[in-house]
């Protein structure tokens, strides 16, 4: 989900203007940027978990 959100946010929401996260408001840009920020946080969290697991597996294999 974290990888999909930034792509959809940039392409669909900002570049193409196909739809916004919330169209019922006068200024949907803040919602679109929040959606992108949430995706970036998820992506960073997933990467950190992956790296932590990779390091833990490397230590257990070498021991």
Backbone as CSV, one residue per row, in Angstrom:
resi,resn,N_x,N_y,N_z,CA_x,CA_y,CA_z,C_x,C_y,C_z
1,UNK,0.822,-1.184,0.000,0.000,0.000,0.000,0.871,1.255,0.000
2,UNK,1.960,1.208,0.724,2.834,2.368,0.787,3.437,2.742,-0.554
3,UNK,3.731,1.751,-1.398,4.291,2.024,-2.726,3.229,2.556,-3.677
4,UNK,2.001,2.108,-3.505,0.922,2.514,-4.397,0.487,3.948,-4.133
5,UNK,0.445,4.371,-2.889,-0.057,5.697,-2.561,0.733,6.841,-3.185
6,UNK,2.058,6.851,-3.108,2.774,7.961,-3.751,2.570,8.012,-5.261
7,UNK,2.551,6.859,-5.917,2.331,6.858,-7.358,0.951,7.390,-7.704
8,UNK,-0.060,6.868,-7.042,-1.427,7.326,-7.296,-1.592,8.792,-6.934
9,UNK,-0.976,9.181,-5.821,-1.103,10.566,-5.380,-0.518,11.554,-6.368
10,UNK,0.667,11.252,-6.849,1.325,12.169,-7.786,0.648,12.119,-9.150
11,UNK,0.458,10.935,-9.691,-0.091,10.820,-11.045,-1.571,11.180,-11.091
12,UNK,-2.397,10.485,-10.307,-3.844,10.689,-10.390,-4.290,12.012,-9.785
13,UNK,-3.771,12.351,-8.612,-4.277,13.517,-7.901,-3.658,14.819,-8.381
14,UNK,-2.336,14.847,-8.525,-1.674,16.111,-8.834,-1.489,16.347,-10.330
15,UNK,-0.944,15.378,-11.054,-0.654,15.599,-12.474,-1.910,15.559,-13.348
16,UNK,-2.679,14.494,-13.226,-3.850,14.340,-14.092,-5.091,15.026,-13.537
17,UNK,-5.155,15.185,-12.238,-6.346,15.780,-11.637,-7.585,14.928,-11.833
18,UNK,-7.407,13.607,-11.969,-8.513,12.685,-12.206,-9.510,12.753,-11.059
19,UNK,-9.017,12.692,-9.863,-9.855,12.813,-8.674,-8.976,13.242,-7.519
20,UNK,-9.612,13.633,-6.449,-8.896,14.030,-5.249,-9.330,13.138,-4.100
21,UNK,-8.572,13.159,-3.028,-8.916,12.363,-1.857,-10.289,12.795,-1.346
22,UNK,-10.506,14.121,-1.261,-11.813,14.659,-0.854,-12.185,15.753,-1.835
23,UNK,-13.149,15.479,-2.693,-13.613,16.477,-3.661,-14.709,17.373,-3.110
24,UNK,-15.262,17.032,-1.961,-16.382,17.802,-1.423,-15.939,19.081,-0.718
25,UNK,-14.650,19.328,-0.667,-14.128,20.521,-0.001,-13.641,21.520,-1.050
26,UNK,-13.548,22.777,-0.637,-13.101,23.814,-1.559,-11.633,23.678,-1.950
27,UNK,-10.785,23.221,-1.036,-9.348,23.113,-1.312,-8.835,21.719,-1.045
28,UNK,-8.955,20.803,-1.992,-8.565,19.410,-1.741,-7.060,19.159,-1.738
29,UNK,-6.256,20.174,-2.020,-4.810,19.968,-2.095,-4.232,19.480,-0.768
30,UNK,-4.717,20.017,0.351,-4.206,19.586,1.656,-4.474,18.103,1.883
31,UNK,-5.643,17.626,1.487,-5.964,16.201,1.629,-5.069,15.361,0.722
32,UNK,-4.834,15.833,-0.499,-3.959,15.099,-1.425,-2.537,15.009,-0.881
33,UNK,-2.034,16.115,-0.327,-0.680,16.110,0.227,-0.593,15.239,1.475
34,UNK,-1.648,15.235,2.280,-1.689,14.350,3.438,-1.671,12.888,3.034
35,UNK,-2.385,12.565,1.957,-2.405,11.212,1.411,-0.995,10.800,0.976
36,UNK,-0.290,11.719,0.308,1.089,11.446,-0.110,2.006,11.262,1.094
37,UNK,1.833,12.091,2.114,2.663,11.983,3.313,2.426,10.650,4.014
38,UNK,1.174,10.232,4.096,0.862,8.935,4.709,1.522,7.798,3.934
39,UNK,1.480,7.854,2.623,2.138,6.837,1.814,3.643,6.822,2.029
40,UNK,4.248,8.003,2.156,5.694,8.085,2.398,6.051,7.493,3.756
41,UNK,5.217,7.752,4.762,5.461,7.187,6.097,5.351,5.663,6.057
42,UNK,4.357,5.148,5.364,4.190,3.696,5.243,5.369,3.073,4.496
43,UNK,5.796,3.720,3.440,6.920,3.213,2.660,8.198,3.199,3.491
44,UNK,8.449,4.271,4.231,9.638,4.336,5.092,9.566,3.291,6.204
45,UNK,8.392,3.119,6.797,8.231,2.105,7.847,8.457,0.700,7.323
46,UNK,7.946,0.418,6.153,8.164,-0.897,5.542,9.621,-1.144,5.227
47,UNK,10.287,-0.114,4.732,11.707,-0.260,4.414,12.512,-0.510,5.686
48,UNK,12.184,0.234,6.759,12.897,0.036,8.029,12.671,-1.374,8.584
49,UNK,11.444,-1.854,8.513,11.171,-3.224,8.969,11.927,-4.252,8.133
50,UNK,11.967,-4.032,6.839,12.689,-4.940,5.943,14.174,-4.965,6.287
51,UNK,14.756,-3.786,6.470,16.181,-3.708,6.794,16.484,-4.349,8.145
52,UNK,15.618,-4.116,9.119,15.827,-4.721,10.442,15.779,-6.248,10.341
53,UNK,14.826,-6.767,9.599,14.718,-8.214,9.426,15.896,-8.791,8.662
54,UNK,16.349,-8.055,7.649,17.500,-8.518,6.858,18.756,-8.565,7.710
55,UNK,18.944,-7.562,8.541,20.117,-7.554,9.426,20.033,-8.663,10.464
56,UNK,18.844,-8.894,11.005,18.667,-9.952,12.010,18.929,-11.319,11.370
57,UNK,18.492,-11.516,10.153,18.726,-12.794,9.481,20.211,-12.962,9.173
58,UNK,20.874,-11.879,8.825,22.313,-11.949,8.548,23.112,-12.314,9.772
59,UNK,22.711,-11.799,10.917,23.407,-12.127,12.156,23.162,-13.565,12.551
60,UNK,21.947,-14.060,12.383,21.644,-15.423,12.824,22.297,-16.445,11.900
61,UNK,22.482,-16.117,10.632,23.124,-17.052,9.704,24.619,-17.118,9.975
62,UNK,25.228,-15.981,10.290,26.676,-15.949,10.535,27.054,-16.540,11.874
63,UNK,26.150,-16.541,12.835,26.472,-17.028,14.182,26.646,-18.528,14.221
